[in-house]
Amino acid sequence: MEVIDFVGLTVGGLKLRKDLATRERLADLFALDGNTILLDSEGDEVEDISQLSSNQTYTVVSEEDLADDSPFQKDPSTFSLDERRQFLIKRQIRLGKMEKERRKLIAECYVPKHPEIFKFSKEFLHPELQKALETNSVLQLLTKLTDSKIYTFPVFTDQFCQFLIEEVEFFETAGFPIIRPNSMNNYGLILDEIGFTQFLSDLRATIVEPLSQIVYADYLQGENLDHHHGFIVQYRMDEDLSLNFHYDDSEVTLNVCLGKSFTGGTLYFCGYLFDPSTHAENVEITHRAGYGLLHLGKHRHGANPILSGDRYNLILWCRSTGFRVKQQSEQSCDCCHHHHNDDDDHDHNNYNNDNHGHSHSH
């Protein structure tokens, strides 16, 4: 199977199986209006799309993109404030259309390896969690690891973890567009993009929401966790080994280790964002397959390098519209709680304790 690399102007790129690469589909995937133009690595126009080669990257543009007055042809540093605002609006609209088309293509053409796991079932949950749900005793299943409210508990069966890893690996070789989780992870994928949105919504509503309303009640103040961003991160010796110090674009995060077999890769926590009294915290936690960590998104953390093997984790960033509206009205620095889009992240490389900066990946 031959896979071709394509890139747009300022909107990133994607890989696509050659037999799926028609001009009409590329126009949809890159949200182009008008005549679609393909340029090879030398900048020459490609007339015959059947001659595409996996040995080079092709730029996909429209005539409008190439026009002299197109914002995509200008140096962003020369934009006025109004021009930059208009450019970002146009770009964001395009990114939204591109996401919609990717999901549509995958839904229509991708044949899953394990179709049964795309629909949430309590049978996928660890037997101890199943029993706790039946007896309304899930809270008693939590193990509190720190006074800063990091909890662990069994989440999934070994078989479900294995099937989800196999599904991710199968999708990665199927020649469909893959969007990475955020700007910090070079590997992994967004589960919502490949059909797991309802599964993750059910997981949030069944497990994370009721627990959070109890253990983080003082933080959420009655606001519901009503949407999410769910993704897989993966670490292996010849790829990503670790994850930089950061905080999550979530109110509450569920981080479930899926496996496979690995050493190292511990997670470390160092206190809450904008709360210097907690910054002396230095907690290191070892992942265990099938088990999840529950923590606040503002809890600063990172992942130490794996020393051997492969590690896959399912990350569910649970978000609250009501909480964010309230925070925006109360905070002078509203970008700290602003919901940009589903692949935002905040990178510690751009802040240090109280002197904070922001890095948002789109």
N, C-alpha and C positions, 0 to 999 in steps of 0.2 A: 504494500500500500504506500503510495507516494503522497507526502504531505508538503504543502507549499506555505512559505512564510509571506504574509502580507502586512503592510503598515499603512496607516493613514496619517494625515497632517495633524499633529498635536493631540491625536486621540488614541495613540497606542497601536498595537498590532495584534495579529492573531495567526494561528496556524489552521489550515483547512485542508481536508482531504481533496486531492486533485479532482476526483470525480464529482465532488460537490461544488467546485469552484466555477460557477457561471457568472457572467457579467451582472445579470439580474440579482443573483444572490449576493455578490460582493457589494453591489449598490445598496442593498438592504442592510447588510451587516455593517457597512460603514456610514449608513444614513445619508446617502448622497442623492441629490436632486439633479436631474439632467443627465447628459451623456457621461458614462463612466469611462475613465481613462486609466490604463495600466502602464506604469513606467518601470523598466527594469533597473538593475543596479547602476547602469551607465546613464540613466535618465532618458533612455529612448523609449518611445511608445511601443507597446506590444499589441499587435493587431490580431494575431491568432492565439486565443487563450489556450488552445490545446497544446501549445508549445511551451507552456510554463515548465520551469525546472526547479527541483528542490535544492539546487546548488546556489540559488540567489534569492534575495528578498525583493518583492515587488511593492511599489507604492500605488495605492488606490486613491484616486482623486476624481473630482468632477471638474467640468469647465469653469464652474463658478469658483472653485477653490483656487484655480490657476490664474484667475483674472487679476489684473494689476491692483484693483481696488479691494481685493479680498483681504480680510484681516489675517488669514492664514499665510499671506505672503509678506506680512509686515513684521518688523522687529518689535516684539512686545514691550521692550524698554522704551520705545518711542510713543507708546499709547498715552493719551490723556486719561484721567480718571474715568471719564464717561466712556471713552473708547474701550478701556479695559473692562469696564462693567458689562458693556454690550457684548464684547468678545467672550467673556466668561459665561454669560447667559446663553449665547449661541452654542458654545462648546458643551455646556451642560445639557442642553436640549438634545444635541446630537448624541452624547453619551447615553442618555436615557433611551433614545430610539435604538441605538446599537444593542443595548442590553436586552431590550424587548425582542429584537430580531434573533439574537443568539439563543435566547430561551425558546423561541418559536422553532428554530431550526433543530435544536436538540430534542424538543418534545416530539417533533414530527419524524425525525430520522434516526435517533439513537435507540438501539435495542439493548436494554440493560442485561448484564450478566446475572444479576439477582433481583428480578423485578419485585419480588415479595417484600424486600426491605424498604421500598419507597413509601409504604403505607405504615404508619406507626402502629405498633401492637405491643401490648404489655408483655407478650411472650419474649420480646427482645430484651426485656429488663432483667437484671440480675435477680435470682430467686429471692434473695433477702429483700430487695426493693419491691418485688411483686407482693410478698407477704406483708410488708409494711404498708403498702397502698391498700390492701384488702382490710387491714386492721386499723387504718387511720393512725399509724404510728411512725410515719416517715421521719418525723422530727427526731425520734429516738434513735434512728439509724445513723444520724450525722455524728461524725467525730470532729470535735472542735480542736483544730491544730494550734491556734494562736488566739491571744486576747484580741487581736485585730480582726477577728471573725473570718478566718479562713477555715473552711470545713471540707471534709472528704467523706465520701460514701460510695458504695457499690452502685453502678449505673446499668451497665450492659452485660449480657452473657458473652462468653468467649466466642461462641459461634457467630453472634451478631458482629462483634468486633472484626472477626476474620472476614465475614461476608462484605462488610463495608470497605475494608481495605482492598479486597479483591475487586469491588465495584469501582473504586477510585483508580486503581491500577489499570483496569480494563478500559475505563473512559479515557485515560491519558494516552492510550495507544490507538484510540478509535478515530482519530483525525478530525475531531470537532474543536471549535474554539474553546480555549481554556483561559479564564481570567484568574490571575493569582489573587490570594486573599487580601493583600495590602502591599504597601511599598517595602515592608520589612522582610516578607517571606518570598523567596524566589521559586519555591515549589509548593505543591498543594493546589487546592481549587476551592471555589465557592460552591457549596452544596446547593444553595438556592438556584443556581444557574442550571443545574443538571436534573432538577425535578424533586428536590427534597424539601421544598418550602412548607408543605402541609405537615410533613413528618416533624420538622423542627418546630413549627407552631404548636403542634400537639405536645411535643416534649417540653416546650416552654410552659404551656398551660397546665400540664399534668404534674410536672416535677418542680421546675424552677420558680414559677410564679407563687404557688402556695408556700413553699419554703421561704422565699425571699420576704414575703409579707409578714413572716414571723421573725426570722433572724436578722433582717435588715429593716424592720418596721420603722425604727427611729430615723433611718436615712431616706427611705422612700416616702414616708409620711402619707401613706394611703394611696399613692399613685400606682397604677397598674403597669406591669411590664406588658406592653401591647404590640411590640414588633421586635424583630431580631435581624442579626447577620450571622449566618452559620457557614463554617468553612473547615477544611482539613488543612493542617500543616504537617509537613513531613521533614524529617532530618535523617541524613545518612552520610557516610564517611566521605563520599565524593561530591556532596551537594551542600546544603545548609547544615552547619554543625550546631549552631546556637542561635539565640535571638537577643538582640540588644535590649537594654533597660528601657522600659516604656510604660505607658498606661493605656487602657483600652477605651475605645469609643462605645462604652456600654454603661448601664447602671449596675448590672450584675452579670458576671461571666461564669459560665460552666465550661470547664476544661476537662475533657474525658480522654484518658490515654487508651488507645486502641491496641497498642503493640507496635511493631512485631516483637522482635527480641533485640535488646539493646542494653548497653551499660552507659553510665553517665547521664547527661541530659537532665539534671535536677533543675527544679524551678526555684528561683529565689525571690523574696519579697522584701521591700525596704520602705514601708510606710505609705501613708496616704498623700496624694497630690495636694499641695497648698496647706499641709498641716505639718509644719516643721517639728512639732513636738513628737511626731511619730517617725521621723526620718532616721533615727538611730537603729530602727528595727533591722535585723539581719537574719532572716529565716530561710532555710534551705529545705526543700521538700522533694522526696523521691517519687517519681511516677510509678503507678502500678496499673497494668492492663485491666480494663474494665471498670476502673474506679475514676471518679470525677473529683475535681476541686471546684468549690464554689467560693467566689470572692467578689468584692466590689470592683467595678471597672476602674475606679480612681486609685486602686491599690497598686502602687508601682512595683514592677516585677520584670524578670527576664529569664532566659533559659541558658544554663551552662552547656558547654559543648558535649555532645555524645562522644563516647570513647570507642564504641564499636556498635555494629548492627544498624537497624532501621527503627525509627520511632515515628508513629503516626498519632496525631491527636485530633479529636473533634472539638472545635471551639464554637461555643454559642454565646454571642454577645446579645444580651437581652436588654432592650431599651424601653423607655417610657416617654410617650409624647407629653403627658401631663407634667412629669418631672422636669422635662427640658423646657417647657414653656415657663414653668415657675422659676427655674434657674435663670433663664434669660432675662426675666424681669427683675431678678435680684442681684445678678452679677454685673459688675462694671466691665469685666472682660468676658463678654458673651460668647466669644469664639471657643472658650473652653468647654462649653456645653452645647455648641451648635451642631446639629445633625446635618452634615454635608451630603454624603451619599454612602452607599452600603460598603464601600471599600476604604473608608477613612481609617487612619490610624494616627496615633500620636507617638512620636519618636523622642526618647529621652536625649538623644544627641543634640536636640535643640532647646533643652531647658536644664537648669541646674537649681534645684530647690526653689527659692522664691523668685528667681529671675527666669521666668518661663517664656518659651517661644512655642510655636505650633507648627507641626508638619502634617498637612492633610494630603493624602494620596488619592487621586481620582482615576 
